[in-house]
Amino acid sequence: MTSTDFLIIGAGIVGLSIARELKIRNARASILILEKEEQPGKHSSGRNSGVLHSGIYYPPETLKAKVCRQGAIEMADYHVRNNLPLDRRGKILVATRPEDAPQVEMLSQRARLNGVEAEIIDAHELKKMEPAVRSASDQALFVPSTAVGSPKEVLQTLIKEILSAGITLRCGVSIDQVIPKRAKLIINDGETIEYGHCINASGLHADKVAHLFNVGEHYTLLPFKGIYWKLSQKAPFSVDRLIYPVPDLRVPFLGIHTTTTTNGVTYLGPTAVPAFGRENYYGFDDVKPREFANIIRLLIRQFVSGQDGFRRLAWQEGRRYYKPWFVEAARKILPKLKSKDLLPTMKVGIRAQMLDLKSDALINDFLVESGPRSTHILNAISPAWTSAFPFARYVCNHYIEKG
Ligand SMILES: Cc1cc2nc3c(=O)[nH]c(=O)nc-3n(C[C@H](O)[C@H](O)[C@H](O)COP(=O)(O)OP(=O)(O)OC[C@H]3O[C@@H](n4cnc5c(N)ncnc54)[C@H](O)[C@@H]3O)c2cc1C
């Protein structure tokens, strides 16, 4: 039997940041993190685009708006203090259809409300800054503070930091049973772990783990796969800044964009195509018949209900599994792009997107729920990597310390 003050399930950026924050607040507390993989970073926190989002998209009252801007500042500072590669490239948002023009203005206002510097530029300035990029309206939005960082290096550095602070990380551990009333759980080798407070930060499995605590039973995960292609070095153009389309703000995805990483590779993507399993990164990996059937059932249900622009999303994104449709989408921001300019890559991630079965709505904001002596991070979607440090403080202030 092991006993710990705080037990954290999941060693992604969210679990590790909460562990770090708890240790800062309670130097003498015992903290144990359980990770099911042999090493952290196998899922979203090690597979994302690494963009430090500035926080312009989110309505000011949302939790995302509250933590993203400050998160980007702290994440950039973490890179600098630990000598991790960080490029402050800036980002340009362009309209992909003439009718998206008002969105550029609306995002500029939202940036102002969220305290983020952003400047509307005209077609002439856009051409000067990024000759290969076009906007379907005369305007684009330039956000100078957006940066690209190093997600895997951040995880490794955080792990070193928390281990040296006395936190225990056990990898290759899965949970067999939870007895929430007695604040105990049993892991795969039969060992019982007693906890003061348990934090579920298990990303793609957060709903299933929460259900073991009888929490969040009307939420279920709908996995969306983010596939990336790489811009060939032989392409007759390059881009310097990050180029994004103006997104459909009804759905929690940003559209196919460019991300030039700190080692100079330009990726296009990620898509948001339905995945056939929670960890279905390649081919038929991790496709389980029952889960697959459930995903298909949920997709049909969403399609029929037609909520949140889901039909448009399904129609647009579903086709992007295939290169010609992907290229067609990418050409909306890079009109000179040809199919041969895009090379396949192994870079792929799956978004832990929660669906509310009561309202049939995809959850757009971060979502946290309390259970008996437990806190459940149910929707740590993008930009949770950017926002991880202030989000961890928020979770400690509003949930763990109140629980
Ligand atoms: C394609 C893609 C691109 C993205 N781009 C960006 C971006 O540019 N900027 C940004 O800010 N955000 C981005 N995000 C979002 C960001 O990556 C996630 O919000 C963030 O990584 C979530 O972290 P997490 O700790 O909740 O999840 P994870 O990183 O998935 O960590 C959860 C951990 O829990 C473990 N686990 C699961 N179940 C159990 C269990 N039962 N027992 C023990 N351990 C368990 C998993 O193995 C995993 O290690 C992107 C996401 C994707 C998928």
The ligand as an SDF file (V2000), in Angstrom:
LIG
                    3D

 53 58  0  0  0  0  0  0  0  0999 V2000
   -2.4570   17.9990  -33.3680 C   0  0  0  0  0  0  0  0  0  0  0  0
   -2.4400   18.8890  -32.1620 C   0  0  0  0  0  0  0  0  0  0  0  0
   -1.8610   20.1670  -32.2600 C   0  0  0  0  0  0  0  0  0  0  0  0
   -1.8770   21.0060  -31.1460 C   0  0  0  0  0  0  0  0  0  0  0  0
   -1.2340   22.2160  -31.2040 N   0  0  0  0  0  0  0  0  0  0  0  0
   -1.1640   22.9950  -30.1040 C   0  0  0  0  0  0  0  0  0  0  0  0
   -0.4290   24.1980  -30.1200 C   0  0  0  0  0  0  0  0  0  0  0  0
    0.2000   24.5490  -31.1120 O   0  0  0  0  0  0  0  0  0  0  0  0
   -0.4240   24.9680  -28.9990 N   0  0  0  0  0  0  0  0  0  0  0  0
   -1.0990   24.6070  -27.8560 C   0  0  0  0  0  0  0  0  0  0  0  0
   -1.0860   25.3600  -26.8960 O   0  0  0  0  0  0  0  0  0  0  0  0
   -1.7730   23.4460  -27.8110 N   0  0  0  0  0  0  0  0  0  0  0  0
   -1.8090   22.6320  -28.8960 C   0  0  0  0  0  0  0  0  0  0  0  0
   -2.4710   21.4400  -28.8420 N   0  0  0  0  0  0  0  0  0  0  0  0
   -3.1510   21.0650  -27.6020 C   0  0  0  0  0  0  0  0  0  0  0  0
   -2.1860   20.5350  -26.5450 C   0  0  0  0  0  0  0  0  0  0  0  0
   -1.2510   19.6600  -27.1010 O   0  0  0  0  0  0  0  0  0  0  0  0
   -3.0020   19.8290  -25.4790 C   0  0  0  0  0  0  0  0  0  0  0  0
   -4.0000   20.7160  -25.0590 O   0  0  0  0  0  0  0  0  0  0  0  0
   -2.1620   19.4120  -24.2680 C   0  0  0  0  0  0  0  0  0  0  0  0
   -1.0200   18.7310  -24.6860 O   0  0  0  0  0  0  0  0  0  0  0  0
   -2.9900   18.5690  -23.3400 C   0  0  0  0  0  0  0  0  0  0  0  0
   -2.1470   18.0690  -22.3470 O   0  0  0  0  0  0  0  0  0  0  0  0
   -2.6100   16.9210  -21.3610 P   0  0  0  0  0  0  0  0  0  0  0  0
   -1.5840   16.8200  -20.3120 O   0  0  0  0  0  0  0  0  0  0  0  0
   -4.0210   17.1880  -20.9350 O   0  0  0  0  0  0  0  0  0  0  0  0
   -2.7300   15.6150  -22.2700 O   0  0  0  0  0  0  0  0  0  0  0  0
   -1.6420   14.5310  -22.7360 P   0  0  0  0  0  0  0  0  0  0  0  0
   -0.4430   15.1500  -23.2600 O   0  0  0  0  0  0  0  0  0  0  0  0
   -2.3840   13.5830  -23.6140 O   0  0  0  0  0  0  0  0  0  0  0  0
   -1.2650   13.7980  -21.3950 O   0  0  0  0  0  0  0  0  0  0  0  0
   -2.1330   12.8950  -20.7510 C   0  0  0  0  0  0  0  0  0  0  0  0
   -1.2820   11.7620  -20.2290 C   0  0  0  0  0  0  0  0  0  0  0  0
   -2.1130   10.8880  -19.4610 O   0  0  0  0  0  0  0  0  0  0  0  0
   -1.6920    9.5600  -19.6940 C   0  0  0  0  0  0  0  0  0  0  0  0
   -2.8070    8.6770  -19.3380 N   0  0  0  0  0  0  0  0  0  0  0  0
   -3.9730    8.5210  -19.9990 C   0  0  0  0  0  0  0  0  0  0  0  0
   -4.7510    7.6360  -19.3440 N   0  0  0  0  0  0  0  0  0  0  0  0
   -4.0620    7.2270  -18.2510 C   0  0  0  0  0  0  0  0  0  0  0  0
   -4.3400    6.3190  -17.1920 C   0  0  0  0  0  0  0  0  0  0  0  0
   -5.5000    5.6480  -17.1040 N   0  0  0  0  0  0  0  0  0  0  0  0
   -3.3960    6.1200  -16.2390 N   0  0  0  0  0  0  0  0  0  0  0  0
   -2.2110    6.7950  -16.2790 C   0  0  0  0  0  0  0  0  0  0  0  0
   -1.8970    7.6640  -17.2820 N   0  0  0  0  0  0  0  0  0  0  0  0
   -2.8180    7.8880  -18.2330 C   0  0  0  0  0  0  0  0  0  0  0  0
   -1.3360    9.5520  -21.1670 C   0  0  0  0  0  0  0  0  0  0  0  0
   -0.4910    8.4820  -21.4970 O   0  0  0  0  0  0  0  0  0  0  0  0
   -0.6810   10.9030  -21.3400 C   0  0  0  0  0  0  0  0  0  0  0  0
    0.7190   10.8490  -21.1760 O   0  0  0  0  0  0  0  0  0  0  0  0
   -2.4830   20.5730  -29.9340 C   0  0  0  0  0  0  0  0  0  0  0  0
   -3.0350   19.2930  -29.8430 C   0  0  0  0  0  0  0  0  0  0  0  0
   -2.9940   18.4520  -30.9420 C   0  0  0  0  0  0  0  0  0  0  0  0
   -3.5500   17.0650  -30.8040 C   0  0  0  0  0  0  0  0  0  0  0  0
  1  2  1  0
  2  3  1  0
  2 52  2  0
  3  4  2  0
  4  5  1  0
  4 50  1  0
  5  6  2  0
  6  7  1  0
  6 13  1  0
  7  8  2  0
  7  9  1  0
  9 10  1  0
 10 11  2  0
 10 12  1  0
 12 13  2  0
 13 14  1  0
 14 15  1  0
 14 50  1  0
 15 16  1  0
 16 17  1  0
 16 18  1  0
 18 19  1  0
 18 20  1  0
 20 21  1  0
 20 22  1  0
 22 23  1  0
 23 24  1  0
 24 25  2  0
 24 26  1  0
 24 27  1  0
 27 28  1  0
 28 29  2  0
 28 30  1  0
 28 31  1  0
 31 32  1  0
 32 33  1  0
 33 34  1  0
 33 48  1  0
 34 35  1  0
 35 36  1  0
 35 46  1  0
 36 37  1  0
 36 45  1  0
 37 38  2  0
 38 39  1  0
 39 40  1  0
 39 45  2  0
 40 41  1  0
 40 42  2  0
 42 43  1  0
 43 44  2  0
 44 45  1  0
 46 47  1  0
 46 48  1  0
 48 49  1  0
 50 51  2  0
 51 52  1  0
 52 53  1  0
M  END
$$$$
